[in-house]
């Protein structure tokens, strides 16, 4: 909690506005910032259906990514250049994973992959299509997009300059 408050104060003071600060999960991009950070693009154009809501502890429930509205058959694009590290089934759902620079990984589900492990992709390249598999947005369709650095989940929208702004709340004595 203290770390988040310090990051918010630093962001408000203009100390954490670099793309690397955003990529490190230290601060969201400012509203109205450049369209993307380091050339990242949206994997689908749909609106935000469910926001990033990481758990307080790694073992607790939470939403470790975002859900973007989409329909079965919609193209899913790589948000940044990288290499496909997985395209297959996980727990009965089709998943595609793209490894990016700096140890970042994007995961997409449910996505019927149009790529194979080892394929190189650029930002905006189609990696698959949204599968008809019911997901946690049922009955509506959505793409679940997660971004991780190692075992740490990051808000994918921060890489697009779309993360929710930091709100400072009054503190106690």
TIVO-2410 file (N, C-alpha, C; in nm, 3 decimals):
# residues 173
REC num residu      c1      c2      c3 atome chaine
REC   1      X   0.083  -0.119   0.000     N      A
REC   1      X   0.000   0.000   0.000    CA      A
REC   1      X   0.087   0.125   0.000     C      A
REC   2      X   0.189   0.128   0.087     N      A
REC   2      X   0.277   0.243   0.094    CA      A
REC   2      X   0.347   0.265  -0.039     C      A
REC   3      X   0.390   0.154  -0.104     N      A
REC   3      X   0.455   0.165  -0.234    CA      A
REC   3      X   0.365   0.228  -0.338     C      A
REC   4      X   0.236   0.190  -0.337     N      A
REC   4      X   0.140   0.246  -0.433    CA      A
REC   4      X   0.120   0.394  -0.406     C      A
REC   5      X   0.115   0.433  -0.278     N      A
REC   5      X   0.099   0.574  -0.244    CA      A
REC   5      X   0.220   0.653  -0.289     C      A
REC   6      X   0.340   0.599  -0.265     N      A
REC   6      X   0.463   0.668  -0.308    CA      A
REC   6      X   0.468   0.681  -0.459     C      A
REC   7      X   0.427   0.577  -0.531     N      A
REC   7      X   0.425   0.583  -0.678    CA      A
REC   7      X   0.325   0.688  -0.724     C      A
REC   8      X   0.209   0.696  -0.657     N      A
REC   8      X   0.108   0.794  -0.694    CA      A
REC   8      X   0.159   0.936  -0.671     C      A
REC   9      X   0.227   0.957  -0.559     N      A
REC   9      X   0.283   1.089  -0.529    CA      A
REC   9      X   0.389   1.124  -0.632     C      A
REC  10      X   0.476   1.027  -0.664     N      A
REC  10      X   0.582   1.051  -0.763    CA      A
REC  10      X   0.522   1.081  -0.900     C      A
REC  11      X   0.414   1.010  -0.935     N      A
REC  11      X   0.348   1.035  -1.064    CA      A
REC  11      X   0.290   1.175  -1.065     C      A
REC  12      X   0.223   1.212  -0.957     N      A
REC  12      X   0.163   1.345  -0.950    CA      A
REC  12      X   0.269   1.453  -0.958     C      A
REC  13      X   0.387   1.427  -0.905     N      A
REC  13      X   0.495   1.523  -0.910    CA      A
REC  13      X   0.569   1.521  -1.044     C      A
REC  14      X   0.529   1.429  -1.131     N      A
REC  14      X   0.592   1.421  -1.262    CA      A
REC  14      X   0.720   1.342  -1.265     C      A
REC  15      X   0.745   1.261  -1.161     N      A
REC  15      X   0.870   1.186  -1.155    CA      A
REC  15      X   0.863   1.051  -1.223     C      A
REC  16      X   0.743   0.995  -1.243     N      A
REC  16      X   0.729   0.862  -1.302    CA      A
REC  16      X   0.645   0.868  -1.429     C      A
REC  17      X   0.689   0.940  -1.527     N      A
REC  17      X   0.610   0.953  -1.649    CA      A
REC  17      X   0.675   0.887  -1.768     C      A
REC  18      X   0.784   0.817  -1.748     N      A
REC  18      X   0.853   0.754  -1.860    CA      A
REC  18      X   0.787   0.623  -1.896     C      A
REC  19      X   0.796   0.578  -2.022     N      A
REC  19      X   0.742   0.448  -2.059    CA      A
REC  19      X   0.797   0.335  -1.974     C      A
REC  20      X   0.925   0.344  -1.932     N      A
REC  20      X   0.980   0.236  -1.851    CA      A
REC  20      X   0.912   0.230  -1.715     C      A
REC  21      X   0.872   0.343  -1.659     N      A
REC  21      X   0.800   0.342  -1.532    CA      A
REC  21      X   0.666   0.274  -1.550     C      A
REC  22      X   0.599   0.302  -1.660     N      A
REC  22      X   0.471   0.238  -1.686    CA      A
REC  22      X   0.493   0.088  -1.708     C      A
REC  23      X   0.592   0.053  -1.788     N      A
REC  23      X   0.619  -0.088  -1.817    CA      A
REC  23      X   0.656  -0.165  -1.692     C      A
REC  24      X   0.720  -0.098  -1.596     N      A
REC  24      X   0.756  -0.163  -1.472    CA      A
REC  24      X   0.639  -0.176  -1.377     C      A
REC  25      X   0.522  -0.125  -1.418     N      A
REC  25      X   0.405  -0.136  -1.334    CA      A
REC  25      X   0.407  -0.035  -1.220     C      A
REC  26      X   0.492   0.065  -1.228     N      A
REC  26      X   0.502   0.163  -1.121    CA      A
REC  26      X   0.399   0.273  -1.134     C      A
REC  27      X   0.356   0.303  -1.255     N      A
REC  27      X   0.262   0.412  -1.273    CA      A
REC  27      X   0.186   0.393  -1.404     C      A
REC  28      X   0.060   0.433  -1.405     N      A
REC  28      X  -0.014   0.430  -1.530    CA      A
REC  28      X   0.023   0.552  -1.615     C      A
REC  29      X  -0.003   0.542  -1.742     N      A
REC  29      X   0.020   0.657  -1.828    CA      A
REC  29      X  -0.086   0.763  -1.799     C      A
REC  30      X  -0.052   0.887  -1.822     N      A
REC  30      X  -0.146   0.995  -1.798    CA      A
REC  30      X  -0.258   0.989  -1.900     C      A
REC  31      X  -0.382   1.023  -1.859     N      A
REC  31      X  -0.492   1.027  -1.954    CA      A
REC  31      X  -0.458   1.123  -2.068     C      A
REC  32      X  -0.492   1.086  -2.190     N      A
REC  32      X  -0.464   1.169  -2.305    CA      A
REC  32      X  -0.319   1.165  -2.348     C      A
REC  33      X  -0.242   1.069  -2.294     N      A
REC  33      X  -0.101   1.058  -2.332    CA      A
REC  33      X  -0.092   1.009  -2.475     C      A
REC  34      X   0.030   0.992  -2.523     N      A
REC  34      X   0.054   0.942  -2.658    CA      A
REC  34      X  -0.029   0.817  -2.682     C      A
REC  35      X  -0.070   0.789  -2.806     N      A
REC  35      X  -0.161   0.679  -2.833    CA      A
REC  35      X  -0.113   0.544  -2.781     C      A
REC  36      X   0.016   0.519  -2.783     N      A
REC  36      X   0.067   0.392  -2.733    CA      A
REC  36      X   0.201   0.415  -2.667     C      A
REC  37      X   0.246   0.316  -2.592     N      A
REC  37      X   0.377   0.320  -2.530    CA      A
REC  37      X   0.465   0.222  -2.606     C      A
REC  38      X   0.575   0.269  -2.657     N      A
REC  38      X   0.667   0.184  -2.733    CA      A
REC  38      X   0.598   0.108  -2.845     C      A
REC  39      X   0.496   0.169  -2.908     N      A
REC  39      X   0.432   0.109  -3.024    CA      A
REC  39      X   0.330   0.001  -2.995     C      A
REC  40      X   0.286  -0.015  -2.871     N      A
REC  40      X   0.185  -0.116  -2.840    CA      A
REC  40      X   0.051  -0.077  -2.899     C      A
REC  41      X  -0.025  -0.177  -2.944     N      A
REC  41      X  -0.158  -0.156  -3.002    CA      A
REC  41      X  -0.259  -0.247  -2.931     C      A
REC  42      X  -0.385  -0.211  -2.940     N      A
REC  42      X  -0.491  -0.295  -2.882    CA      A
REC  42      X  -0.501  -0.426  -2.960     C      A
REC  43      X  -0.519  -0.538  -2.889     N      A
REC  43      X  -0.535  -0.665  -2.959    CA      A
REC  43      X  -0.671  -0.676  -3.029     C      A
REC  44      X  -0.773  -0.612  -2.977     N      A
REC  44      X  -0.905  -0.600  -3.041    CA      A
REC  44      X  -0.954  -0.458  -3.013     C      A
REC  45      X  -1.041  -0.404  -3.098     N      A
REC  45      X  -1.084  -0.265  -3.078    CA      A
REC  45      X  -1.195  -0.247  -2.974     C      A
REC  46      X  -1.249  -0.356  -2.921     N      A
REC  46      X  -1.364  -0.346  -2.831    CA      A
REC  46      X  -1.339  -0.267  -2.704     C      A
REC  47      X  -1.449  -0.229  -2.642     N      A
REC  47      X  -1.443  -0.152  -2.517    CA      A
REC  47      X  -1.403  -0.241  -2.400     C      A
REC  48      X  -1.367  -0.179  -2.290     N      A
REC  48      X  -1.329  -0.250  -2.169    CA      A
REC  48      X  -1.453  -0.312  -2.107     C      A
REC  49      X  -1.453  -0.444  -2.094     N      A
REC  49      X  -1.565  -0.516  -2.033    CA      A
REC  49      X  -1.539  -0.539  -1.884     C      A
REC  50      X  -1.416  -0.572  -1.848     N      A
REC  50      X  -1.378  -0.594  -1.708    CA      A
REC  50      X  -1.235  -0.543  -1.690     C      A
REC  51      X  -1.213  -0.458  -1.588     N      A
REC  51      X  -1.080  -0.400  -1.568    CA      A
REC  51      X  -0.983  -0.493  -1.496     C      A
REC  52      X  -0.859  -0.453  -1.496     N      A
REC  52      X  -0.752  -0.518  -1.422    CA      A
REC  52      X  -0.782  -0.499  -1.273     C      A
REC  53      X  -0.778  -0.609  -1.199     N      A
REC  53      X  -0.806  -0.604  -1.055    CA      A
REC  53      X  -0.719  -0.708  -0.987     C      A
REC  54      X  -0.589  -0.677  -0.970     N      A
REC  54      X  -0.499  -0.777  -0.913    CA      A
REC  54      X  -0.533  -0.805  -0.767     C      A
REC  55      X  -0.508  -0.928  -0.723     N      A
REC  55      X  -0.536  -0.960  -0.583    CA      A
REC  55      X  -0.435  -0.895  -0.489     C      A
REC  56      X  -0.476  -0.877  -0.364     N      A
REC  56      X  -0.387  -0.820  -0.263    CA      A
REC  56      X  -0.269  -0.914  -0.235     C      A
REC  57      X  -0.293  -1.044  -0.245     N      A
REC  57      X  -0.189  -1.145  -0.227    CA      A
REC  57      X  -0.195  -1.238  -0.348     C      A
REC  58      X  -0.082  -1.294  -0.387     N      A
REC  58      X  -0.075  -1.374  -0.509    CA      A
REC  58      X  -0.170  -1.494  -0.509     C      A
REC  59      X  -0.204  -1.547  -0.394     N      A
REC  59      X  -0.288  -1.666  -0.389    CA      A
REC  59      X  -0.437  -1.633  -0.384     C      A
REC  60      X  -0.474  -1.506  -0.372     N      A
REC  60      X  -0.615  -1.467  -0.363    CA      A
REC  60      X  -0.677  -1.451  -0.502     C      A
REC  61      X  -0.808  -1.450  -0.504     N      A
REC  61      X  -0.882  -1.428  -0.628    CA      A
REC  61      X  -0.862  -1.284  -0.676     C      A
REC  62      X  -0.866  -1.266  -0.805     N      A
REC  62      X  -0.853  -1.134  -0.865    CA      A
REC  62      X  -0.865  -1.147  -1.015     C      A
REC  63      X  -0.859  -1.037  -1.084     N      A
REC  63      X  -0.863  -1.038  -1.230    CA      A
REC  63      X  -0.728  -0.991  -1.280     C      A
REC  64      X  -0.647  -1.085  -1.326     N      A
REC  64      X  -0.507  -1.060  -1.360    CA      A
REC  64      X  -0.489  -1.022  -1.506     C      A
REC  65      X  -0.575  -0.940  -1.555     N      A
REC  65      X  -0.571  -0.893  -1.692    CA      A
REC  65      X  -0.693  -0.805  -1.715     C      A
REC  66      X  -0.725  -0.783  -1.841     N      A
REC  66      X  -0.846  -0.708  -1.876    CA      A
REC  66      X  -0.927  -0.790  -1.974     C      A
REC  67      X  -1.056  -0.764  -1.977     N      A
REC  67      X  -1.144  -0.823  -2.076    CA      A
REC  67      X  -1.187  -0.713  -2.170     C      A
REC  68      X  -1.166  -0.736  -2.300     N      A
REC  68      X  -1.206  -0.642  -2.403    CA      A
REC  68      X  -1.320  -0.703  -2.483     C      A
REC  69      X  -1.427  -0.627  -2.502     N      A
REC  69      X  -1.543  -0.676  -2.576    CA      A
REC  69      X  -1.502  -0.719  -2.716     C      A
REC  70      X  -1.551  -0.836  -2.755     N      A
REC  70      X  -1.522  -0.890  -2.889    CA      A
REC  70      X  -1.624  -0.999  -2.918     C      A
REC  71      X  -1.633  -1.036  -3.045     N      A
REC  71      X  -1.725  -1.142  -3.087    CA      A
REC  71      X  -1.646  -1.260  -3.140     C      A
REC  72      X  -1.700  -1.381  -3.123     N      A
REC  72      X  -1.632  -1.497  -3.181    CA      A
REC  72      X  -1.602  -1.472  -3.329     C      A
REC  73      X  -1.481  -1.506  -3.369     N      A
REC  73      X  -1.437  -1.485  -3.506    CA      A
REC  73      X  -1.359  -1.357  -3.527     C      A
REC  74      X  -1.368  -1.262  -3.431     N      A
REC  74      X  -1.292  -1.137  -3.444    CA      A
REC  74      X  -1.142  -1.167  -3.443     C      A
REC  75      X  -1.067  -1.093  -3.525     N      A
REC  75      X  -0.922  -1.108  -3.526    CA      A
REC  75      X  -0.862  -1.056  -3.397     C      A
REC  76      X  -0.761  -1.128  -3.348     N      A
REC  76      X  -0.686  -1.087  -3.230    CA      A
REC  76      X  -0.544  -1.060  -3.277     C      A
REC  77      X  -0.493  -0.942  -3.241     N      A
REC  77      X  -0.362  -0.898  -3.289    CA      A
REC  77      X  -0.261  -0.890  -3.176     C      A
REC  78      X  -0.136  -0.912  -3.210     N      A
REC  78      X  -0.030  -0.897  -3.111    CA      A
REC  78      X  -0.017  -0.750  -3.077     C      A
REC  79      X  -0.013  -0.716  -2.948     N      A
REC  79      X  -0.003  -0.574  -2.911    CA      A
REC  79      X   0.137  -0.516  -2.934     C      A
REC  80      X   0.237  -0.602  -2.945     N      A
REC  80      X   0.375  -0.556  -2.965    CA      A
REC  80      X   0.452  -0.668  -3.034     C      A
REC  81      X   0.567  -0.633  -3.086     N      A
REC  81      X   0.652  -0.732  -3.151    CA      A
REC  81      X   0.697  -0.838  -3.051     C      A
REC  82      X   0.718  -0.958  -3.100     N      A
REC  82      X   0.765  -1.064  -3.011    CA      A
REC  82      X   0.767  -1.198  -3.080     C      A
REC  83      X   0.772  -1.301  -2.997     N      A
REC  83      X   0.775  -1.439  -3.045    CA      A
REC  83      X   0.667  -1.519  -2.975     C      A
REC  84      X   0.594  -1.597  -3.053     N      A
REC  84      X   0.491  -1.683  -2.997    CA      A
REC  84      X   0.560  -1.791  -2.914     C      A
REC  85      X   0.524  -1.799  -2.786     N      A
REC  85      X   0.584  -1.898  -2.697    CA      A
REC  85      X   0.489  -2.013  -2.668     C      A
REC  86      X   0.359  -1.994  -2.699     N      A
REC  86      X   0.261  -2.100  -2.678    CA      A
REC  86      X   0.138  -2.071  -2.762     C      A
REC  87      X   0.083  -2.175  -2.821     N      A
REC  87      X  -0.045  -2.167  -2.890    CA      A
REC  87      X  -0.108  -2.305  -2.878     C      A
REC  88      X  -0.207  -2.316  -2.792     N      A
REC  88      X  -0.270  -2.446  -2.768    CA      A
REC  88      X  -0.376  -2.437  -2.661     C      A
REC  89      X  -0.409  -2.552  -2.605     N      A
REC  89      X  -0.515  -2.561  -2.505    CA      A
REC  89      X  -0.459  -2.555  -2.362     C      A
REC  90      X  -0.530  -2.481  -2.277     N      A
REC  90      X  -0.501  -2.478  -2.134    CA      A
REC  90      X  -0.636  -2.493  -2.064     C      A
REC  91      X  -0.650  -2.601  -1.990     N      A
REC  91      X  -0.775  -2.629  -1.918    CA      A
REC  91      X  -0.895  -2.623  -2.011     C      A
REC  92      X  -0.878  -2.675  -2.133     N      A
REC  92      X  -0.988  -2.682  -2.229    CA      A
REC  92      X  -1.016  -2.553  -2.304     C      A
REC  93      X  -0.935  -2.450  -2.284     N      A
REC  93      X  -0.955  -2.323  -2.355    CA      A
REC  93      X  -0.836  -2.296  -2.445     C      A
REC  94      X  -0.863  -2.244  -2.567     N      A
REC  94      X  -0.752  -2.210  -2.657    CA      A
REC  94      X  -0.682  -2.081  -2.611     C      A
REC  95      X  -0.550  -2.087  -2.605     N      A
REC  95      X  -0.469  -1.976  -2.552    CA      A
REC  95      X  -0.352  -1.951  -2.647     C      A
REC  96      X  -0.318  -1.823  -2.663     N      A
REC  96      X  -0.198  -1.782  -2.736    CA      A
REC  96      X  -0.116  -1.694  -2.643     C      A
REC  97      X   0.016  -1.718  -2.640     N      A
REC  97      X   0.107  -1.639  -2.558    CA      A
REC  97      X   0.216  -1.583  -2.648     C      A
REC  98      X   0.241  -1.453  -2.636     N      A
REC  98      X   0.347  -1.387  -2.712    CA      A
REC  98      X   0.447  -1.328  -2.614     C      A
REC  99      X   0.575  -1.364  -2.628     N      A
REC  99      X   0.681  -1.307  -2.546    CA      A
REC  99      X   0.733  -1.181  -2.613     C      A
REC 100      X   0.743  -1.074  -2.536     N      A
REC 100      X   0.790  -0.945  -2.587    CA      A
REC 100      X   0.925  -0.911  -2.525     C      A
REC 101      X   0.978  -0.796  -2.562     N      A
REC 101      X   1.106  -0.748  -2.507    CA      A
REC 101      X   1.094  -0.729  -2.356     C      A
REC 102      X   1.205  -0.727  -2.290     N      A
REC 102      X   1.213  -0.700  -2.146    CA      A
REC 102      X   1.141  -0.804  -2.061     C      A
REC 103      X   1.124  -0.925  -2.113     N      A
REC 103      X   1.062  -1.030  -2.033    CA      A
REC 103      X   0.912  -1.020  -2.019     C      A
REC 104      X   0.846  -0.935  -2.095     N      A
REC 104      X   0.701  -0.923  -2.090    CA      A
REC 104      X   0.636  -1.034  -2.172     C      A
REC 105      X   0.520  -1.083  -2.126     N      A
REC 105      X   0.443  -1.184  -2.199    CA      A
REC 105      X   0.297  -1.142  -2.204     C      A
REC 106      X   0.239  -1.145  -2.323     N      A
REC 106      X   0.095  -1.123  -2.339    CA      A
REC 106      X   0.027  -1.257  -2.354     C      A
REC 107      X  -0.083  -1.276  -2.281     N      A
REC 107      X  -0.162  -1.399  -2.294    CA      A
REC 107      X  -0.301  -1.360  -2.343     C      A
REC 108      X  -0.356  -1.444  -2.431     N      A
REC 108      X  -0.487  -1.418  -2.489    CA      A
REC 108      X  -0.571  -1.544  -2.479     C      A
REC 109      X  -0.697  -1.527  -2.431     N      A
REC 109      X  -0.790  -1.639  -2.431    CA      A
REC 109      X  -0.932  -1.588  -2.438     C      A
REC 110      X  -1.024  -1.660  -2.493     N      A
REC 110      X  -1.003  -1.782  -2.571    CA      A
REC 110      X  -0.972  -1.744  -2.716     C      A
REC 111      X  -0.859  -1.786  -2.764     N      A
REC 111      X  -0.815  -1.751  -2.900    CA      A
REC 111      X  -0.770  -1.876  -2.974     C      A
REC 112      X  -0.835  -1.900  -3.088     N      A
REC 112      X  -0.791  -2.005  -3.179    CA      A
REC 112      X  -0.671  -1.950  -3.255     C      A
REC 113      X  -0.553  -2.002  -3.226     N      A
REC 113      X  -0.430  -1.948  -3.282    CA      A
REC 113      X  -0.416  -1.967  -3.431     C      A
REC 114      X  -0.363  -1.862  -3.496     N      A
REC 114      X  -0.327  -1.867  -3.637    CA      A
REC 114      X  -0.174  -1.870  -3.647     C      A
REC 115      X  -0.110  -1.891  -3.533     N      A
REC 115      X   0.035  -1.891  -3.523    CA      A
REC 115      X   0.080  -2.017  -3.452     C      A
REC 116      X   0.210  -2.044  -3.462     N      A
REC 116      X   0.269  -2.159  -3.392    CA      A
REC 116      X   0.384  -2.111  -3.305     C      A
REC 117      X   0.419  -2.193  -3.209     N      A
REC 117      X   0.532  -2.163  -3.122    CA      A
REC 117      X   0.655  -2.135  -3.209     C      A
REC 118      X   0.725  -2.026  -3.174     N      A
REC 118      X   0.845  -1.988  -3.248    CA      A
REC 118      X   0.821  -1.885  -3.357     C      A
REC 119      X   0.694  -1.863  -3.395     N      A
REC 119      X   0.665  -1.761  -3.497    CA      A
REC 119      X   0.697  -1.622  -3.442     C      A
REC 120      X   0.759  -1.539  -3.525     N      A
REC 120      X   0.785  -1.399  -3.490    CA      A
REC 120      X   0.666  -1.316  -3.536     C      A
REC 121      X   0.623  -1.221  -3.453     N      A
REC 121      X   0.512  -1.134  -3.488    CA      A
REC 121      X   0.550  -0.989  -3.461     C      A
REC 122      X   0.487  -0.900  -3.534     N      A
REC 122      X   0.503  -0.756  -3.513    CA      A
REC 122      X   0.377  -0.702  -3.447     C      A
REC 123      X   0.386  -0.583  -3.393     N      A
REC 123      X   0.267  -0.518  -3.337    CA      A
REC 123      X   0.161  -0.510  -3.446     C      A
REC 124      X   0.041  -0.556  -3.415     N      A
REC 124      X  -0.070  -0.551  -3.510    CA      A
REC 124      X  -0.087  -0.676  -3.594     C      A
REC 125      X   0.009  -0.770  -3.590     N      A
REC 125      X  -0.007  -0.894  -3.665    CA      A
REC 125      X  -0.115  -0.980  -3.601     C      A
REC 126      X  -0.195  -1.045  -3.685     N      A
REC 126      X  -0.301  -1.134  -3.636    CA      A
REC 126      X  -0.237  -1.260  -3.579     C      A
REC 127      X  -0.274  -1.293  -3.454     N      A
REC 127      X  -0.224  -1.415  -3.390    CA      A
REC 127      X  -0.333  -1.522  -3.382     C      A
REC 128      X  -0.457  -1.483  -3.409     N      A
REC 128      X  -0.568  -1.578  -3.406    CA      A
REC 128      X  -0.701  -1.507  -3.411     C      A
REC 129      X  -0.805  -1.585  -3.383     N      A
REC 129      X  -0.942  -1.532  -3.381    CA      A
REC 129      X  -1.007  -1.571  -3.249     C      A
REC 130      X  -1.094  -1.482  -3.200     N      A
REC 130      X  -1.164  -1.510  -3.076    CA      A
REC 130      X  -1.247  -1.636  -3.095     C      A
REC 131      X  -1.226  -1.732  -3.007     N      A
REC 131      X  -1.297  -1.860  -3.015    CA      A
REC 131      X  -1.440  -1.845  -2.966     C      A
REC 132      X  -1.523  -1.938  -3.004     N      A
REC 132      X  -1.661  -1.939  -2.960    CA      A
REC 132      X  -1.677  -2.000  -2.822     C      A
REC 133      X  -1.567  -2.042  -2.760     N      A
REC 133      X  -1.570  -2.102  -2.627    CA      A
REC 133      X  -1.627  -2.001  -2.528     C      A
REC 134      X  -1.730  -2.037  -2.453     N      A
REC 134      X  -1.783  -1.942  -2.355    CA      A
REC 134      X  -1.676  -1.908  -2.252     C      A
REC 135      X  -1.666  -1.781  -2.220     N      A
REC 135      X  -1.568  -1.737  -2.123    CA      A
REC 135      X  -1.637  -1.673  -2.004     C      A
REC 136      X  -1.561  -1.601  -1.925     N      A
REC 136      X  -1.620  -1.541  -1.807    CA      A
REC 136      X  -1.698  -1.414  -1.836     C      A
REC 137      X  -1.714  -1.378  -1.963     N      A
REC 137      X  -1.800  -1.266  -2.002    CA      A
REC 137      X  -1.934  -1.315  -2.055     C      A
REC 138      X  -1.955  -1.448  -2.056     N      A
REC 138      X  -2.077  -1.505  -2.114    CA      A
REC 138      X  -2.199  -1.440  -2.050     C      A
REC 139      X  -2.304  -1.415  -2.127     N      A
REC 139      X  -2.322  -1.459  -2.265    CA      A
REC 139      X  -2.254  -1.369  -2.368     C      A
REC 140      X  -2.208  -1.248  -2.326     N      A
REC 140      X  -2.137  -1.162  -2.419    CA      A
REC 140      X  -1.998  -1.220  -2.445     C      A
REC 141      X  -1.938  -1.182  -2.555     N      A
REC 141      X  -1.804  -1.230  -2.587    CA      A
REC 141      X  -1.699  -1.129  -2.545     C      A
REC 142      X  -1.581  -1.179  -2.511     N      A
REC 142      X  -1.471  -1.089  -2.479    CA      A
REC 142      X  -1.339  -1.163  -2.493     C      A
REC 143      X  -1.235  -1.085  -2.510     N      A
REC 143      X  -1.099  -1.135  -2.511    CA      A
REC 143      X  -1.038  -1.105  -2.375     C      A
REC 144      X  -0.983  -1.208  -2.309     N      A
REC 144      X  -0.906  -1.184  -2.186    CA      A
REC 144      X  -0.762  -1.165  -2.229     C      A
REC 145      X  -0.705  -1.048  -2.192     N      A
REC 145      X  -0.567  -1.014  -2.226    CA      A
REC 145      X  -0.492  -0.988  -2.096     C      A
REC 146      X  -0.388  -1.067  -2.074     N      A
REC 146      X  -0.303  -1.048  -1.957    CA      A
REC 146      X  -0.162  -1.013  -2.000     C      A
REC 147      X  -0.092  -0.939  -1.916     N      A
REC 147      X   0.050  -0.908  -1.939    CA      A
REC 147      X   0.124  -0.939  -1.809     C      A
REC 148      X   0.234  -1.013  -1.825     N      A
REC 148      X   0.316  -1.050  -1.709    CA      A
REC 148      X   0.461  -1.019  -1.735     C      A
REC 149      X   0.530  -0.984  -1.627     N      A
REC 149      X   0.677  -0.978  -1.628    CA      A
REC 149      X   0.716  -1.074  -1.517     C      A
REC 150      X   0.773  -1.189  -1.557     N      A
REC 150      X   0.801  -1.294  -1.460    CA      A
REC 150      X   0.669  -1.343  -1.403     C      A
REC 151      X   0.656  -1.341  -1.271     N      A
REC 151      X   0.533  -1.384  -1.206    CA      A
REC 151      X   0.443  -1.267  -1.168     C      A
REC 152      X   0.479  -1.146  -1.210     N      A
REC 152      X   0.403  -1.028  -1.173    CA      A
REC 152      X   0.309  -0.989  -1.287     C      A
REC 153      X   0.180  -0.980  -1.254     N      A
REC 153      X   0.081  -0.936  -1.353    CA      A
REC 153      X   0.076  -0.785  -1.355     C      A
REC 154      X   0.069  -0.729  -1.475     N      A
REC 154      X   0.064  -0.585  -1.495    CA      A
REC 154      X  -0.066  -0.548  -1.566     C      A
REC 155      X  -0.108  -0.425  -1.553     N      A
REC 155      X  -0.229  -0.379  -1.621    CA      A
REC 155      X  -0.197  -0.361  -1.769     C      A
REC 156      X  -0.257  -0.443  -1.857     N      A
REC 156      X  -0.226  -0.431  -2.000    CA      A
REC 156      X  -0.256  -0.292  -2.057     C      A
REC 157      X  -0.359  -0.226  -2.004     N      A
REC 157      X  -0.395  -0.095  -2.059    CA      A
REC 157      X  -0.289   0.011  -2.030     C      A
REC 158      X  -0.203  -0.011  -1.932     N      A
REC 158      X  -0.095   0.083  -1.905    CA      A
REC 158      X  -0.001   0.093  -2.025     C      A
REC 159      X   0.012  -0.015  -2.101     N      A
REC 159      X   0.101  -0.015  -2.218    CA      A
REC 159      X   0.039   0.058  -2.336     C      A
REC 160      X  -0.090   0.090  -2.325     N      A
REC 160      X  -0.158   0.163  -2.430    CA      A
REC 160      X  -0.183   0.308  -2.390     C      A
REC 161      X  -0.142   0.344  -2.269     N      A
REC 161      X  -0.169   0.478  -2.219    CA      A
REC 161      X  -0.315   0.493  -2.178     C      A
REC 162      X  -0.383   0.381  -2.148     N      A
REC 162      X  -0.525   0.385  -2.115    CA      A
REC 162      X  -0.556   0.343  -1.972     C      A
REC 163      X  -0.456   0.321  -1.890     N      A
REC 163      X  -0.482   0.275  -1.754    CA      A
REC 163      X  -0.557   0.381  -1.676     C      A
REC 164      X  -0.632   0.336  -1.579     N      A
REC 164      X  -0.707   0.428  -1.495    CA      A
REC 164      X  -0.611   0.524  -1.425     C      A
REC 165      X  -0.651   0.650  -1.413     N      A
REC 165      X  -0.562   0.746  -1.347    CA      A
REC 165      X  -0.549   0.714  -1.198     C      A
REC 166      X  -0.437   0.755  -1.142     N      A
REC 166      X  -0.414   0.740  -1.000    CA      A
REC 166      X  -0.498   0.844  -0.927     C      A
REC 167      X  -0.570   0.801  -0.823     N      A
REC 167      X  -0.650   0.892  -0.743    CA      A
REC 167      X  -0.592   0.893  -0.603     C      A
REC 168      X  -0.554   1.010  -0.556     N      A
REC 168      X  -0.501   1.023  -0.421    CA      A
REC 168      X  -0.617   1.045  -0.325     C      A
REC 169      X  -0.622   0.964  -0.221     N      A
REC 169      X  -0.726   0.975  -0.120    CA      A
REC 169      X  -0.669   1.044   0.003     C      A
REC 170      X  -0.754   1.115   0.077     N      A
REC 170      X  -0.703   1.179   0.199    CA      A
REC 170      X  -0.651   1.075   0.295     C      A
REC 171      X  -0.543   1.104   0.359     N      A
REC 171      X  -0.481   1.011   0.452    CA      A
REC 171      X  -0.521   1.040   0.595     C      A
REC 172      X  -0.488   0.949   0.681     N      A
REC 172      X  -0.516   0.966   0.822    CA      A
REC 172      X  -0.403   1.042   0.890     C      A
REC 173      X  -0.411   1.053   1.021     N      A
REC 173      X  -0.307   1.129   1.093    CA      A
REC 173      X  -0.172   1.062   1.084     C      A
***
